[in-house]
Amino acid sequence: MNQEQWPNPFIEQRADPFILLHDGWYYFIASVPEYDRLEIRRAQTISELPNAHPSVVWRKPDHGPMSELIWAPELHHIDGKWYIYFAATHTQALDQLNMFQHRMFALECADADPLTGSWVEKGQVKTQFDSFCLDATTFNHHGKQWYLWAQKDPDIAGNSNIYLAELETPWTIKGKPVMLSKPELDWECRGFLVNEGPAVVVHGDKLFVSYSASATDENYCIGLLWIDLNADPTNPANWHKSPQPVFATGYENKQFGPGHNSFTKTKDGKDVLVYHARNYTEIEGDPLYDPNRHTRLKTLEWDEYGMPVFGIPPADNR
């Protein structure tokens, strides 16, 4: 598939995009600008997703721990059931002293069709800290189901680090989580000290974790961790970290703050980078409430050493 076959932007005003290929169908879920609901759309090809009708499967309640700022949902199929992970909070953050208080939550659908099926709230996914956390994803590796997310450690400076733990159930972690990365390099600490939005892709003999760093304006960018497939993922020493971002603002194409990505595949097996970015930098007020982080797609290439080549964000073509 040529890059030009995808419109850019791909789907407008959808940040934190996630595309799942399951049983020949593509499922799309993302943050909506109102941060008030979870909606899924489905199509038989990637190219049909922009015109697919979104089905609202859950709306936030008026009160309680899931009543504000519904962020970064992901849809997964585990052991015959559907799950949505998302972050939510009980209050809007008013200032730097009253930072976001998000926690992670899970929904389960035992029906075959996640667009029309019944979704059940499984509650908060609790971790080692009762602190700001978000951006959960899951993957199967070494015969185990893993949970990968971003969270604030009260003893580490910054907004969030990347953690990994095995899952006991799809909404319960098992054992002690391990920290894979924290914001420490210059490009991870611009505006805010941030590691968030992890995503997993496997190629050759390696497992890769991309993640997003820095503030959500034009400083936002993607970093990369990787590990040998046969190495123990719970040993932080087995992980490698790129010293530079692998995908960042491209001034030449007017693409600013590319990040919070996921990965999917074309039907013929090519890896696709799914991400959001803006096409301008003049943001009024908090970048979080600017709705124009659009979903975008790019073919992910691989070099002779089996490392991903992200390239530069393609220019708008529509």
C-alpha positions as CSV (number, residue, x, y, z in Angstrom):
1,M,0.0,0.0,0.0
2,N,1.4,3.4,-1.0
3,Q,1.4,6.2,1.6
4,E,-0.7,8.3,-0.7
5,Q,-3.6,5.9,-0.6
6,W,-4.5,7.2,2.9
7,P,-5.9,10.7,3.3
8,N,-4.0,12.9,5.7
9,P,-5.7,13.8,8.1
10,F,-7.2,10.3,8.1
11,I,-10.0,10.9,10.7
12,E,-10.3,14.5,12.0
13,Q,-10.5,15.5,15.7
14,R,-9.7,12.0,17.0
15,A,-6.7,12.0,19.3
16,D,-4.9,8.9,20.8
17,P,-6.1,6.7,18.0
18,F,-6.1,2.9,18.2
19,I,-6.8,0.5,15.4
20,L,-7.3,-3.2,16.1
21,L,-7.4,-5.8,13.3
22,H,-9.4,-8.8,14.5
23,D,-11.0,-11.6,12.4
24,G,-10.6,-9.6,9.2
25,W,-12.2,-6.5,10.5
26,Y,-10.7,-3.2,11.5
27,Y,-11.9,-1.5,14.7
28,F,-11.2,2.1,15.5
29,I,-11.4,3.8,18.9
30,A,-9.9,7.1,20.1
31,S,-10.4,10.1,22.4
32,V,-13.3,12.4,21.3
33,P,-12.9,16.2,21.7
34,E,-15.7,16.2,24.4
35,Y,-13.9,13.5,26.4
36,D,-17.4,12.3,27.4
37,R,-17.9,8.9,25.7
38,L,-16.4,5.8,24.1
39,E,-17.3,5.0,20.5
40,I,-16.2,2.3,18.2
41,R,-16.3,2.2,14.4
42,R,-15.6,-0.9,12.2
43,A,-14.8,-1.5,8.6
44,Q,-13.4,-4.3,6.4
45,T,-10.5,-2.2,5.2
46,I,-8.5,0.5,6.8
47,S,-9.5,3.0,4.1
48,E,-13.2,2.5,4.9
49,L,-12.8,3.6,8.6
50,P,-13.2,7.3,8.1
51,N,-16.7,6.8,6.7
52,A,-17.8,4.0,9.1
53,H,-20.5,5.0,11.5
54,P,-19.3,5.4,15.1
55,S,-21.3,3.4,17.7
56,V,-21.3,4.9,21.2
57,V,-20.9,2.0,23.6
58,W,-20.5,3.9,26.8
59,R,-21.1,7.4,28.2
60,K,-19.5,8.8,31.3
61,P,-21.7,9.2,34.4
62,D,-22.6,12.5,35.9
63,H,-20.7,11.8,39.1
64,G,-18.0,9.6,40.5
65,P,-14.5,8.4,39.5
66,M,-15.3,8.0,35.8
67,S,-17.2,11.3,35.4
68,E,-14.7,13.5,33.7
69,L,-12.1,13.6,30.9
70,I,-12.4,10.2,29.3
71,W,-9.0,9.7,27.7
72,A,-7.1,7.3,25.4
73,P,-9.4,4.2,25.1
74,E,-8.1,1.0,23.6
75,L,-10.1,-2.0,22.4
76,H,-8.7,-5.5,22.9
77,H,-10.0,-9.1,22.4
78,I,-8.7,-11.4,25.1
79,D,-9.8,-15.0,25.6
80,G,-13.0,-14.6,23.6
81,K,-14.2,-11.4,25.2
82,W,-13.8,-7.7,24.4
83,Y,-12.2,-5.2,26.7
84,I,-11.9,-1.4,26.6
85,Y,-9.2,0.2,28.7
86,F,-9.5,4.0,29.3
87,A,-8.5,6.7,31.8
88,A,-10.9,8.9,33.6
89,T,-11.1,11.2,36.6
90,H,-13.6,12.7,39.1
91,T,-12.6,16.3,38.6
92,Q,-11.2,18.8,36.1
93,A,-7.7,20.0,37.0
94,L,-7.8,23.7,37.8
95,D,-4.2,24.5,38.0
96,Q,-0.7,23.1,38.3
97,L,-1.2,22.4,42.0
98,N,-4.4,20.5,41.3
99,M,-3.1,18.2,38.6
100,F,-5.1,15.6,36.8
101,Q,-6.3,12.8,39.0
102,H,-6.9,10.1,36.3
103,R,-7.0,6.4,37.1
104,M,-7.4,3.5,34.7
105,F,-10.6,1.6,34.2
106,A,-11.8,-1.5,32.2
107,L,-15.0,-2.5,30.5
108,E,-15.9,-6.0,29.4
109,C,-18.2,-7.2,26.6
110,A,-18.9,-11.0,26.4
111,D,-21.0,-10.6,23.2
112,A,-19.6,-11.3,19.7
113,D,-20.2,-7.8,18.4
114,P,-18.6,-5.0,20.5
115,L,-20.6,-2.3,18.7
116,T,-24.0,-3.7,19.7
117,G,-23.1,-5.9,22.7
118,S,-23.5,-5.2,26.4
119,W,-20.6,-3.5,28.1
120,V,-20.0,-4.1,31.8
121,E,-17.8,-1.9,34.0
122,K,-15.1,-3.9,35.7
123,G,-13.8,-1.1,37.8
124,Q,-10.4,0.5,38.3
125,V,-7.3,-1.3,37.3
126,K,-5.3,-0.9,40.5
127,T,-1.5,-0.7,40.5
128,Q,1.3,-0.2,43.0
129,F,0.6,3.5,43.4
130,D,-2.7,5.3,43.9
131,S,-1.6,8.1,41.6
132,F,-2.2,9.7,38.2
133,C,-2.2,6.9,35.6
134,L,-3.4,6.5,32.0
135,D,-2.8,5.0,28.5
136,A,-3.0,1.3,29.3
137,T,-2.4,-1.2,26.5
138,T,-2.1,-5.0,26.6
139,F,-0.4,-7.7,24.6
140,N,0.4,-11.4,24.7
141,H,4.0,-12.5,25.0
142,H,5.7,-15.6,26.3
143,G,2.3,-17.2,26.8
144,K,1.3,-14.5,29.2
145,Q,-1.0,-11.4,29.0
146,W,0.8,-8.2,29.8
147,Y,-0.4,-4.8,30.9
148,L,1.6,-1.7,29.9
149,W,0.8,1.8,31.0
150,A,2.0,5.3,32.2
151,Q,1.9,6.4,35.8
152,K,3.2,8.9,38.2
153,D,5.6,7.6,40.9
154,P,5.3,10.1,43.9
155,D,9.1,9.7,44.4
156,I,10.1,10.4,40.8
157,A,10.0,13.9,39.2
158,G,7.7,14.4,36.3
159,N,4.2,13.4,35.2
160,S,4.5,9.7,34.3
161,N,6.8,6.8,33.6
162,I,6.2,3.5,31.7
163,Y,5.4,0.4,33.6
164,L,4.8,-3.3,32.8
165,A,3.1,-6.0,34.7
166,E,1.6,-9.4,34.0
167,L,-2.2,-9.7,34.2
168,E,-4.1,-12.1,36.5
169,T,-7.4,-11.2,34.8
170,P,-7.8,-8.5,32.1
171,W,-8.6,-6.0,34.8
172,T,-6.3,-7.2,37.6
173,I,-2.5,-7.1,37.5
174,K,-0.3,-9.9,38.9
175,G,3.0,-9.4,40.8
176,K,5.1,-6.3,41.1
177,P,5.2,-3.9,38.2
178,V,8.5,-2.9,36.7
179,M,9.4,0.5,35.4
180,L,10.7,0.4,31.8
181,S,11.4,4.1,31.2
182,K,11.2,7.5,32.8
183,P,11.5,11.0,31.3
184,E,15.2,11.8,31.6
185,L,16.5,12.9,28.2
186,D,16.1,16.5,27.0
187,W,13.4,15.6,24.4
188,E,11.3,13.8,27.0
189,C,11.2,16.8,29.3
190,R,10.1,19.7,27.2
191,G,7.2,21.5,28.8
192,F,6.5,18.5,31.0
193,L,8.5,15.5,32.0
194,V,6.4,12.8,30.3
195,N,6.6,9.2,29.2
196,E,3.1,8.0,28.1
197,G,1.1,6.3,25.4
198,P,3.0,3.0,25.1
199,A,2.3,0.8,22.1
200,V,3.7,-2.6,21.1
201,V,4.9,-4.0,17.8
202,V,6.9,-7.2,17.2
203,H,9.3,-7.6,14.3
204,G,11.9,-10.3,13.7
205,D,13.6,-11.2,16.9
206,K,12.6,-8.1,18.9
207,L,9.6,-6.6,20.7
208,F,9.3,-2.9,20.5
209,V,7.5,-0.4,22.7
210,S,7.0,3.1,21.3
211,Y,5.9,5.8,23.7
212,S,5.2,9.6,23.7
213,A,7.2,12.2,25.5
214,S,7.1,15.9,26.5
215,A,4.1,18.4,26.5
216,T,1.2,17.8,24.1
217,D,2.1,20.8,21.9
218,E,4.8,20.8,19.1
219,N,7.3,19.3,21.6
220,Y,5.3,16.0,21.7
221,C,7.2,13.2,20.0
222,I,7.7,9.4,20.0
223,G,10.5,7.5,21.7
224,L,11.4,3.8,21.4
225,L,12.2,0.9,23.7
226,W,13.1,-2.6,22.6
227,I,14.0,-6.1,23.9
228,D,15.0,-9.4,22.5
229,L,12.0,-11.7,22.1
230,N,13.5,-14.4,24.3
231,A,14.7,-12.1,27.0
232,D,12.8,-11.6,30.4
233,P,10.7,-8.5,30.0
234,T,10.4,-8.0,33.8
235,N,14.2,-7.3,34.0
236,P,14.6,-3.6,33.1
237,A,18.3,-4.3,32.3
238,N,17.1,-6.3,29.2
239,W,15.4,-3.2,27.7
240,H,17.1,-0.8,25.3
241,K,16.1,2.9,24.9
242,S,16.7,5.1,21.8
243,P,18.8,8.1,22.8
244,Q,16.8,10.2,20.3
245,P,13.1,10.5,19.4
246,V,12.1,8.3,16.4
247,F,9.2,10.4,15.3
248,A,8.9,14.2,15.9
249,T,7.5,17.5,14.6
250,G,8.2,17.9,10.9
251,Y,8.3,21.6,10.1
252,E,8.9,21.0,6.4
253,N,5.5,19.3,6.2
254,K,3.7,21.4,8.8
255,Q,3.1,18.4,11.1
256,F,3.3,19.3,14.8
257,G,3.5,17.1,17.9
258,P,3.0,13.6,16.4
259,G,2.4,11.1,19.1
260,H,0.2,8.8,21.1
261,N,0.4,6.1,18.5
262,S,-0.7,2.5,18.1
263,F,0.2,0.0,15.4
264,T,-1.9,-2.0,13.1
265,K,-1.3,-4.1,9.9
266,T,-2.6,-4.0,6.4
267,K,-4.3,-7.2,5.2
268,D,-1.1,-8.2,3.4
269,G,1.0,-7.9,6.6
270,K,2.6,-4.5,6.4
271,D,3.0,-2.6,9.7
272,V,1.1,0.7,10.0
273,L,1.8,3.6,12.4
274,V,-1.4,5.1,13.7
275,Y,-0.9,8.5,15.5
276,H,-2.2,12.0,15.9
277,A,-0.7,15.4,15.1
278,R,-1.8,19.0,14.5
279,N,-1.0,21.0,11.3
280,Y,-0.5,24.3,13.2
281,T,1.3,25.5,16.3
282,E,-0.8,28.6,17.2
283,I,-2.8,27.0,20.0
284,E,-5.0,29.2,22.2
285,G,-5.1,28.1,25.8
286,D,-4.3,24.6,27.0
287,P,-3.3,22.4,24.1
288,L,-5.3,19.6,25.7
289,Y,-8.5,21.3,24.8
290,D,-7.6,22.2,21.3
291,P,-9.7,19.6,19.3
292,N,-7.5,19.4,16.2
293,R,-5.2,16.5,17.0
294,H,-6.2,14.5,14.0
295,T,-5.7,10.8,13.4
296,R,-3.1,10.1,10.8
297,L,-1.5,6.9,9.3
298,K,1.9,6.1,7.9
299,T,3.5,2.9,6.7
300,L,6.2,1.7,9.1
301,E,9.3,0.5,7.3
302,W,12.1,-1.7,8.7
303,D,15.9,-1.4,8.2
304,E,18.4,-4.2,7.5
305,Y,19.0,-4.6,11.3
306,G,15.4,-5.2,12.0
307,M,14.8,-1.8,13.5
308,P,11.7,0.3,12.7
309,V,12.1,3.3,10.4
310,F,9.4,5.9,11.3
311,G,10.6,8.6,8.9
312,I,9.0,12.0,9.0
313,P,5.3,12.8,9.4
314,P,3.7,13.1,5.9
315,A,2.2,16.4,4.9
316,D,-1.6,17.0,4.7
317,N,-2.9,15.8,1.3
318,R,-6.5,16.9,1.6
